[in-house]
Amino acid sequence: MFYHTITSRIRSISWLRTTLLSASLLDEIVTGFAVVGVPLIRDQFGLSYSQVGLLFTAGALTAMVLDPIISMLSDRSSKRYWILGGYLAAAICSLLAGTTASFMILLFALALSSPANEAAIGLSQAALIDDNTQKSTSTMLRWTMLASIGDLLSPLIVSFMVSLHLGWSALCWVSAIVWLGMATIIGPQRFPRPATINSDNEERDNVTQWASLRKALCDPFILRWSLLTLIPTMVDEILLGFAALYLHDILHVSQGMVGLILTISMLGSLVGLLALDRLPLFRKFAPQRLLIYLALLVLVAMVVFLSVHNVWLATISLFLIHLGAAGWYPIAKGQAYARHPGQSGMVRAIISLGAPLEVALPGIVGLVAGQFGLLAGLGLLGLAPVFVLMLTLGYKKE
C-alpha cells in the first residue's frame, strides 16, 4: 500500500510538472497571435498606427501595476487557485476580444489579458520552482527552451489560419479553447503546499512575508540577479526588430531573405538552450562564470555584426548572438529563485519592478535611432553583453 501511494504521488507530481512546463510553450504561441496578427486586427477594426501601439502599451502598463501584487499574494497560499483563475480570465479576455466590434472593448480585453497571463503562466513557472528549488536553473532552461519553440510555431499557425481564410476572431477562439483546456487539466490536480505557509498563524505569515520583501530589496545578490534577468530583453524581440531594419535598409536584403535570416538567428537560441541543458560540459561551470563566457561570445558577435557590412557575416553573427544570449535569462532567473527558496512569488515581484525599463526600452532605442541613425540604436542594444559582464565580473558567492 505504501509503495503504491508513493508511486501515485510521483506520477502525480510528474504530470503536474509536465502540465506546468507546457504553459510556457502555449503562452508564446497564443500571445504571438496578437503580435503576428497585427495586420488582421488593424484591418478588422480599421485602426491607426497610434491605436495599434496603444493596444500593446495598455497591456504592458496594466501588467506593470498588477504583476507585483499578484506575485506577492501568490506566496500566501497554493498557487493552484491563482493559476486556475488566470486561465479562466485569459479565456474570457480572448472571447471578448474575438467577438467585439468596438475598439474600446478590444483595448479593455487585451489590457486585462496581460495580468491574467501573469497569474496563469508566470505563477506556473513559480510553482515549478517551488516544487524543486534545487533545480531552479535547469527548470528555467527547459521553460525558456519550450518558449523559444512557441515563438517559432506562432507565426506558422497564424499563416495556416490565414490560408484557411480565417481572421482575428478565429485566432481568439483558438486562444480561448487553449486556455479553457489548460484550466480543465489544472483544475483537478493537487499542488504541493508552500513550505513557508503556516496555517496556524496566517496573520503572522503575512507580516513575515512583507518583512522578507523589505529585506530582499536590500540584498545586493538578489538585486544583481534580478537586473540580469532584465538585460536579455535588449537582445530579444527588440534586437530582432531593429536588426530586420538594418538588414533591409543598410544591407539591402529582400524582405523574404530578412525573414529567413531572423529565423536562423532564432534557431541559435534553441541550439544554445539545448546545449546548456544537455551537455555535461556546461554543468561544470558556476553560473556567474558561465554568464561571463556567454557574454564574451555575444560581445564579439555583436562587434562583428555592427562593424562588418556583409550579409553572410551578419547572419552568422546574429546566430551567435542568440546562441550566447539564450542562456542569460534562465541562468539569472534560476539563481534569483534559488536565493529565496519557497518564496518564488516574492522573487517574481522584485524582478517585475524592472518592468518600466522594459516598457520604455523600445521607445528609447527608437529615439536614439531617430536622432543618431539606425546603427546608434543597434549600438545601444549591443551594450547588453557589457552590462552582463559588469554585473558578473568580480561576483563573489556569499
Secondary structure per residue as TSV (DSSP state, phi and psi in degrees):
chain	resnum	aa	ss	phi	psi
A	1	M	-	360.0	-44.6
A	2	F	H	-62.1	-40.9
A	3	Y	H	-62.0	-43.7
A	4	H	H	-66.9	-34.8
A	5	T	H	-64.1	-46.1
A	6	I	H	-64.5	-42.7
A	7	T	H	-62.3	-44.6
A	8	S	H	-65.1	-34.0
A	9	R	H	-65.9	-43.2
A	10	I	H	-63.0	-43.5
A	11	R	H	-63.9	-38.2
A	12	S	H	-63.3	-44.3
A	13	I	H	-66.2	-41.4
A	14	S	H	-62.8	-42.8
A	15	W	H	-65.0	-39.0
A	16	L	H	-63.1	-45.9
A	17	R	H	-63.8	-40.3
A	18	T	H	-61.7	-43.8
A	19	T	H	-63.1	-46.3
A	20	L	H	-66.0	-38.4
A	21	L	H	-65.3	-36.3
A	22	S	H	-65.1	-19.5
A	23	A	H	-60.4	-34.5
A	24	S	H	-63.4	-45.8
A	25	L	H	-63.3	-49.0
A	26	L	H	-66.6	-35.6
A	27	D	H	-62.9	-46.0
A	28	E	H	-66.6	-34.3
A	29	I	H	-65.5	-50.7
A	30	V	H	-71.9	-45.2
A	31	T	H	-66.9	-23.9
A	32	G	H	-68.9	-19.7
A	33	F	H	-58.7	-43.0
A	34	A	H	-69.9	-30.0
A	35	V	H	-78.4	-53.7
A	36	V	H	-69.0	-32.1
A	37	G	T	-91.3	19.7
A	38	V	H	-54.4	-44.7
A	39	P	H	-59.5	-34.0
A	40	L	H	-66.3	-41.9
A	41	I	H	-64.1	-46.0
A	42	R	H	-61.2	-43.9
A	43	D	H	-69.6	-38.3
A	44	Q	H	-70.7	-36.2
A	45	F	H	-104.4	-5.7
A	46	G	T	62.9	49.5
A	47	L	-	-89.1	152.6
A	48	S	-	-86.5	169.8
A	49	Y	H	-62.4	-37.2
A	50	S	H	-66.3	-37.1
A	51	Q	H	-68.2	-37.8
A	52	V	H	-61.9	-44.6
A	53	G	H	-61.1	-37.7
A	54	L	H	-64.5	-34.0
A	55	L	H	-57.8	-43.5
A	56	F	H	-80.6	-34.2
A	57	T	H	-66.0	-40.9
A	58	A	H	-60.4	-43.2
A	59	G	H	-64.0	-42.3
A	60	A	H	-64.6	-41.1
A	61	L	H	-68.8	-41.6
A	62	T	H	-62.3	-45.1
A	63	A	H	-63.8	-37.6
A	64	M	H	-61.1	-35.3
A	65	V	H	-81.3	-44.1
A	66	L	H	-89.0	-26.5
A	67	D	H	-58.0	-48.1
A	68	P	H	-60.9	-37.1
A	69	I	H	-66.3	-47.3
A	70	I	H	-60.5	-43.3
A	71	S	H	-62.7	-44.7
A	72	M	H	-65.3	-44.1
A	73	L	H	-65.3	-28.0
A	74	S	H	-67.0	-22.2
A	75	D	T	-76.2	-10.9
A	76	R	T	-79.9	-18.8
A	77	S	S	-153.8	-170.9
A	78	S	-	-63.1	137.9
A	79	K	T	-75.4	-6.2
A	80	R	H	-56.2	-45.1
A	81	Y	H	-68.8	-37.2
A	82	W	H	-66.9	-43.0
A	83	I	H	-65.4	-45.9
A	84	L	H	-61.8	-45.2
A	85	G	H	-63.4	-36.6
A	86	G	H	-64.2	-42.5
A	87	Y	H	-63.9	-43.4
A	88	L	H	-64.6	-41.7
A	89	A	H	-65.2	-40.2
A	90	A	H	-64.3	-37.9
A	91	A	H	-64.7	-42.6
A	92	I	H	-63.0	-42.8
A	93	C	H	-61.8	-39.6
A	94	S	H	-65.2	-43.7
A	95	L	H	-63.2	-40.4
A	96	L	H	-64.1	-44.4
A	97	A	H	-67.2	-28.6
A	98	G	H	-87.7	-15.0
A	99	T	H	-110.6	-10.4
A	100	T	-	-87.0	155.8
A	101	A	-	-115.3	6.8
A	102	S	-	-103.2	132.9
A	103	F	H	-64.2	-39.0
A	104	M	H	-65.0	-39.4
A	105	I	H	-69.2	-39.3
A	106	L	H	-60.1	-44.0
A	107	L	H	-61.2	-43.9
A	108	F	H	-61.4	-44.5
A	109	A	H	-64.7	-44.9
A	110	L	H	-70.7	-31.6
A	111	A	H	-66.6	-40.0
A	112	L	H	-78.7	-21.5
A	113	S	H	-67.8	-27.6
A	114	S	H	-66.0	-52.6
A	115	P	H	-66.2	-28.8
A	116	A	H	-64.2	-42.0
A	117	N	H	-65.2	-35.5
A	118	E	I	-61.9	-44.2
A	119	A	I	-64.8	-43.4
A	120	A	I	-77.3	-54.0
A	121	I	I	-85.3	-48.3
A	122	G	I	-60.6	-41.1
A	123	L	H	-79.6	-19.8
A	124	S	H	-63.1	-42.4
A	125	Q	H	-62.1	-45.5
A	126	A	H	-62.7	-38.8
A	127	A	H	-65.1	-37.1
A	128	L	H	-61.2	-42.7
A	129	I	H	-65.8	-43.8
A	130	D	H	-61.3	-31.6
A	131	D	H	-68.0	-31.0
A	132	N	-	-153.1	84.9
A	133	T	G	-67.9	-21.9
A	134	Q	G	-71.4	-18.9
A	135	K	G	-116.8	37.0
A	136	S	H	-63.0	-40.2
A	137	T	H	-69.8	-44.1
A	138	S	H	-66.2	-35.1
A	139	T	H	-62.9	-43.0
A	140	M	H	-67.5	-33.5
A	141	L	H	-62.9	-44.7
A	142	R	H	-69.9	-37.3
A	143	W	H	-60.0	-48.2
A	144	T	H	-67.4	-35.8
A	145	M	H	-64.3	-44.0
A	146	L	H	-65.3	-36.5
A	147	A	H	-63.3	-38.4
A	148	S	H	-64.8	-38.3
A	149	I	H	-63.8	-39.9
A	150	G	H	-62.5	-37.1
A	151	D	H	-60.1	-37.6
A	152	L	H	-75.3	-34.5
A	153	L	H	-77.2	-31.7
A	154	S	H	-57.4	-50.3
A	155	P	H	-61.4	-33.9
A	156	L	H	-66.2	-40.2
A	157	I	H	-67.3	-41.5
A	158	V	H	-61.9	-43.2
A	159	S	H	-62.2	-40.0
A	160	F	H	-64.3	-42.7
A	161	M	H	-64.4	-39.5
A	162	V	H	-65.7	-37.6
A	163	S	H	-63.7	-22.6
A	164	L	T	-91.1	8.4
A	165	H	T	63.3	36.1
A	166	L	-	-108.2	142.9
A	167	G	-	-113.2	-150.4
A	168	W	H	-60.5	-42.2
A	169	S	H	-60.0	-40.4
A	170	A	H	-65.2	-39.5
A	171	L	H	-62.7	-38.9
A	172	C	H	-65.3	-38.8
A	173	W	H	-65.2	-38.9
A	174	V	H	-62.0	-43.8
A	175	S	H	-59.5	-46.3
A	176	A	H	-61.7	-41.0
A	177	I	H	-64.2	-41.3
A	178	V	H	-62.0	-47.3
A	179	W	H	-67.8	-40.5
A	180	L	H	-65.4	-36.6
A	181	G	H	-62.7	-42.9
A	182	M	H	-65.5	-39.1
A	183	A	H	-62.4	-39.3
A	184	T	H	-64.7	-37.8
A	185	I	H	-74.0	-42.3
A	186	I	H	-70.7	-37.2
A	187	G	T	-47.0	-54.9
A	188	P	T	-80.0	-5.1
A	189	Q	-	-80.9	149.4
A	190	R	-	-99.2	128.4
A	191	F	-	-96.3	145.1
A	192	P	-	-65.7	139.0
A	193	R	-	-73.1	132.3
A	194	P	-	-56.4	136.1
A	195	A	T	-68.0	-20.8
A	196	T	T	-85.0	-6.2
A	197	I	-	-90.5	129.8
A	198	N	-	-116.4	103.8
A	199	S	T	-65.3	-19.0
A	200	D	T	-77.6	-20.6
A	201	N	-	-146.7	73.9
A	202	E	H	-65.9	-37.2
A	203	E	H	-63.1	-42.2
A	204	R	H	-64.6	-38.2
A	205	D	H	-61.6	-41.0
A	206	N	H	-64.3	-42.0
A	207	V	H	-63.8	-43.1
A	208	T	H	-63.2	-35.7
A	209	Q	H	-62.3	-47.3
A	210	W	H	-69.8	-32.6
A	211	A	H	-65.5	-38.3
A	212	S	H	-64.4	-37.4
A	213	L	H	-63.8	-45.4
A	214	R	H	-61.9	-40.0
A	215	K	H	-66.8	-40.7
A	216	A	H	-65.4	-34.2
A	217	L	T	-68.1	-14.3
A	218	C	T	-101.8	4.0
A	219	D	-	-90.4	111.3
A	220	P	H	-63.5	-25.7
A	221	F	H	-70.6	-48.7
A	222	I	H	-67.9	-34.0
A	223	L	H	-67.4	-38.4
A	224	R	H	-62.9	-47.8
A	225	W	H	-68.5	-33.0
A	226	S	H	-65.7	-41.3
A	227	L	H	-63.1	-37.6
A	228	L	H	-67.8	-22.6
A	229	T	H	-76.9	-18.0
A	230	L	H	-86.9	-31.8
A	231	I	G	-60.0	-38.0
A	232	P	G	-56.4	-20.1
A	233	T	G	-57.5	-31.2
A	234	M	G	-68.0	-24.3
A	235	V	G	-115.7	23.2
A	236	D	T	-105.7	-124.4
A	237	E	H	-62.1	-34.5
A	238	I	H	-63.5	-46.7
A	239	L	H	-62.3	-41.0
A	240	L	H	-60.5	-42.2
A	241	G	H	-63.0	-47.5
A	242	F	H	-75.2	-29.0
A	243	A	H	-65.5	-36.8
A	244	A	H	-62.0	-41.9
A	245	L	H	-64.7	-40.3
A	246	Y	H	-61.7	-46.3
A	247	L	H	-63.8	-39.2
A	248	H	H	-79.6	-44.3
A	249	D	H	-85.5	-33.9
A	250	I	T	-102.2	-43.8
A	251	L	S	-91.2	-4.2
A	252	H	-	56.7	43.9
A	253	V	-	-86.6	141.1
A	254	S	-	-65.5	158.6
A	255	Q	H	-61.7	-39.5
A	256	G	H	-63.1	-40.8
A	257	M	H	-69.1	-34.2
A	258	V	H	-59.8	-45.6
A	259	G	H	-60.1	-40.2
A	260	L	H	-65.1	-43.0
A	261	I	H	-63.5	-43.1
A	262	L	H	-67.4	-33.2
A	263	T	H	-65.2	-41.5
A	264	I	H	-61.3	-41.8
A	265	S	H	-65.6	-36.6
A	266	M	H	-68.3	-32.5
A	267	L	H	-64.3	-28.3
A	268	G	H	-59.3	-37.1
A	269	S	H	-63.1	-44.3
A	270	L	H	-63.0	-43.0
A	271	V	H	-61.9	-43.7
A	272	G	H	-62.2	-43.7
A	273	L	H	-68.0	-40.1
A	274	L	H	-62.4	-41.4
A	275	A	H	-64.1	-45.3
A	276	L	H	-65.0	-33.8
A	277	D	H	-81.8	-34.1
A	278	R	H	-104.4	-30.8
A	279	L	-	-82.5	122.4
A	280	P	H	-61.0	-24.8
A	281	L	H	-55.3	-43.4
A	282	F	H	-74.3	-19.7
A	283	R	H	-74.0	-13.1
A	284	K	T	-79.9	-17.4
A	285	F	S	-90.0	143.1
A	286	A	-	-66.6	148.9
A	287	P	H	-54.1	-44.7
A	288	Q	H	-67.3	-35.4
A	289	R	H	-70.4	-37.7
A	290	L	H	-64.0	-39.1
A	291	L	H	-62.6	-37.4
A	292	I	H	-62.3	-47.7
A	293	Y	H	-62.8	-43.0
A	294	L	H	-65.7	-37.9
A	295	A	H	-67.1	-37.7
A	296	L	H	-64.8	-40.4
A	297	L	H	-60.6	-45.5
A	298	V	H	-65.3	-39.2
A	299	L	H	-62.2	-46.3
A	300	V	H	-62.7	-45.2
A	301	A	H	-64.0	-36.7
A	302	M	H	-67.7	-39.7
A	303	V	H	-62.7	-43.5
A	304	V	H	-63.8	-43.5
A	305	F	H	-60.2	-40.9
A	306	L	H	-85.6	-22.1
A	307	S	H	-103.3	-26.4
A	308	V	-	-107.7	111.1
A	309	H	-	-87.8	75.5
A	310	N	-	-137.3	133.7
A	311	V	H	-62.5	-45.0
A	312	W	H	-68.6	-40.9
A	313	L	H	-67.4	-34.3
A	314	A	H	-64.3	-40.4
A	315	T	H	-63.9	-46.6
A	316	I	H	-63.9	-40.9
A	317	S	H	-63.6	-44.6
A	318	L	H	-63.5	-38.3
A	319	F	H	-60.5	-46.0
A	320	L	H	-69.0	-34.5
A	321	I	H	-60.6	-47.7
A	322	H	H	-74.9	-28.8
A	323	L	H	-61.1	-46.2
A	324	G	H	-77.0	-39.6
A	325	A	H	-76.7	-16.4
A	326	A	T	-58.3	-33.2
A	327	G	T	-84.8	-11.5
A	328	W	H	-58.1	-54.7
A	329	Y	H	-63.1	-52.3
A	330	P	H	-63.6	-36.7
A	331	I	H	-66.6	-47.9
A	332	A	H	-64.5	-44.7
A	333	K	H	-70.7	-36.0
A	334	G	H	-60.6	-41.3
A	335	Q	H	-69.8	-34.9
A	336	A	H	-63.7	-43.8
A	337	Y	H	-62.9	-42.3
A	338	A	H	-65.7	-23.8
A	339	R	H	-66.0	-33.5
A	340	H	S	-131.0	75.0
A	341	P	T	-61.3	140.4
A	342	G	T	81.1	0.2
A	343	Q	-	-128.3	48.7
A	344	S	H	-63.2	-34.8
A	345	G	H	-62.7	-41.8
A	346	M	H	-64.6	-40.9
A	347	V	H	-61.9	-43.3
A	348	R	H	-63.3	-37.4
A	349	A	H	-63.3	-41.2
A	350	I	H	-66.1	-44.6
A	351	I	H	-63.2	-38.3
A	352	S	H	-69.0	-12.1
A	353	L	T	-66.0	-17.8
A	354	G	T	-87.2	5.0
A	355	A	H	-58.3	-37.3
A	356	P	H	-56.2	-35.7
A	357	L	H	-66.1	-41.9
A	358	E	H	-64.9	-38.2
A	359	V	H	-67.2	-39.6
A	360	A	H	-82.1	-21.7
A	361	L	H	-57.1	-47.7
A	362	P	H	-58.0	-39.7
A	363	G	H	-66.4	-38.3
A	364	I	H	-64.9	-46.1
A	365	V	H	-63.4	-41.7
A	366	G	H	-63.0	-38.1
A	367	L	H	-64.9	-44.7
A	368	V	H	-63.2	-43.4
A	369	A	H	-64.1	-37.7
A	370	G	H	-69.5	-34.7
A	371	Q	H	-84.9	-38.1
A	372	F	H	-121.1	-0.2
A	373	G	-	108.5	159.4
A	374	L	H	-62.0	-38.0
A	375	L	H	-64.2	-33.3
A	376	A	H	-66.2	-41.1
A	377	G	H	-63.2	-43.9
A	378	L	H	-65.6	-34.9
A	379	G	H	-63.1	-37.1
A	380	L	H	-62.7	-44.5
A	381	L	H	-65.7	-30.6
A	382	G	T	-67.9	-9.8
A	383	L	T	-76.9	-6.9
A	384	A	H	-53.1	-50.3
A	385	P	H	-64.4	-29.0
A	386	V	H	-64.7	-42.9
A	387	F	H	-63.8	-39.1
A	388	V	H	-62.2	-44.4
A	389	L	H	-64.0	-39.2
A	390	M	H	-62.7	-34.8
A	391	L	H	-86.6	-16.1
A	392	T	H	-107.7	-32.6
A	393	L	T	-65.7	132.3
A	394	G	T	82.8	3.7
A	395	Y	-	-67.4	134.4
A	396	K	-	-123.9	126.6
A	397	K	-	-70.5	135.1
A	398	E	-	-73.0	360.0
